[in-house]
């Protein structure tokens, strides 16, 4: 089993800090074409770089790998509001004007666009297309394709693309191979990340979608993208095969050297996690991720591991913890009362659950940005954070300014102190126990947790079984419903749950997507990512401050203040951190172990820079 020392992790963190402190560097001269752009400061890689630092430019090409998803699919369009596509298609089959480096907090380099230009305040951006950029059918990427993609995604695409479009004032061709975007400044300077978000919009072939209902996401034709892989064949709900395009236009780009190394990538679909794990053990899947530390230890006893056919790799990363846990739907009374939410958090005996299910090997998330410099610090808010939060003082929940920490138990099954604290909060909120049942206004407190049948459902269900018994001691009934992916998608989109499992991966460079996660606009909008139904002026104020920051210190202050609002809002019952990626894989698969990126087990790492060798 591969592992990495504490000193190595410290080196990764130091590298992250060094890159991010590049904020002090001067921006390129105004109006000058540049090969890349960072949220703050300059990109780490110079013009003409040979490859990304975490890619092996000499990696051999060839071989076939099989990955797996739990559930099914009925669409090959990852950009529509309807349908369930294989999530990997967005990254394997499509490209954007710029591509992200997973070794920097938020830096993009030229991809379909060879260069870009912007002004110091980032009120506009102009991209120059790479003259070689082409779709998989050999046709060139045109300005018309780019403009159509921006407009279509912004008005008819998935909700995650629409907020950006509301910030665009104009988009037009500005010269041969050039496209200029002016941002709306009617309400003040634009957010600094809009230029980068523009660079990350997927580019689609306009003519392929002519005469179709883009919003429906229905499968009609094999998608035509620009990325190294194209869909070769598919069977709905069973399998998608992608092959490496031998005529891929960007083969010699520094950004692509050492990536896209497999000739074929197959995605198989399984009904549940248990069946998928058995398929992996039988050699039908090339790799899987294991989220349970105890089961990970048990994998060392697999015959295939002992024979050397399967290797267990632990891949660290330096990104924030994000938030993983059970989100509470505040649209539903009584979860709109923070005292009830805190009581439910108190009743969740994490220490006992963690020891029972993982052997106590996985530390708990302490805030949304914990495990990073962006996470709030224990105790009271700093003077700078308090100043940002001061205009919202009347709406802040207890603990936001004074300091908030999750309850801890002694690890025993009874969790007496926290159960007593929960009972006191419920009584303060007007709830009373009668004949062993918690009532208010003659209504019992009955909650439903909805779980999707995926890789985490077994562990989540086990957690909920233990949790339900704890809630019984408070007179609360917890019903657990496990549904397939199709049902879950509908119920999540319509907020048809009291609690559900939620995972939000957060980066070292949070941007406008935070509105989509926590903004009031999504509180009542079906299909938003704001599962808890947050409507917090303070949270939105901290997001605005974060996006308006022009230096590193102000940026960190704003994110830490946002972190305080989120964790003290008591919206989620947090569970484990996943600061180490546990990947069991075919021993013939390799990756550059000596040059791991900051986001070591992120989307851009596996399978992008892996390769197969005997």
Protein Blocks (a to p, Z undefined) as FASTA:
>chain_A
ZZddfklmmmmmmmmmmmmmmmmpccddehiacfbdcfbhcdfbdghiabdfkbcfkbcc
edjdddddedddfbfbfkbfgdjddfklmmmmpccfbdcdfkbfbacddfkbmbdcddfk
opaccddddfkbccfkopacdfklmmmmmmmmmmmmcfklmmmmmmpfbdcdfbehiacd
dddfknoccdfklmmmmmmpccddfklmgoiafknopafbdcddfbfbdcfbdcehkbcc
ddddfklfklmgmklgopakbfbdcddddfbfklmmmmmmnopafbdcdfbfklmmmmmm
pmklmnopaccdddddfbdfbjadddddfkbccklpmklmmmmmmmmcfklmmmmmnoop
accdfbfkgoiakbccehjddfklmmmmmmmmmmpcehklnopcddddehianlmmmmmm
mmmmmmmnopaceehiaceehiacdddddddddfklmmmmmmmmmmmmmmmmnopacddd
dddfklmmmmmmnopafbdcddddddfbdcfklmmmmgmklmmgghiablnopacfklmm
mmmmmmmpcbfklmmmmmmmmmmmmmmnopaccddddfbccddddfkbccdfklccfklm
gmklpmklgccdZZ
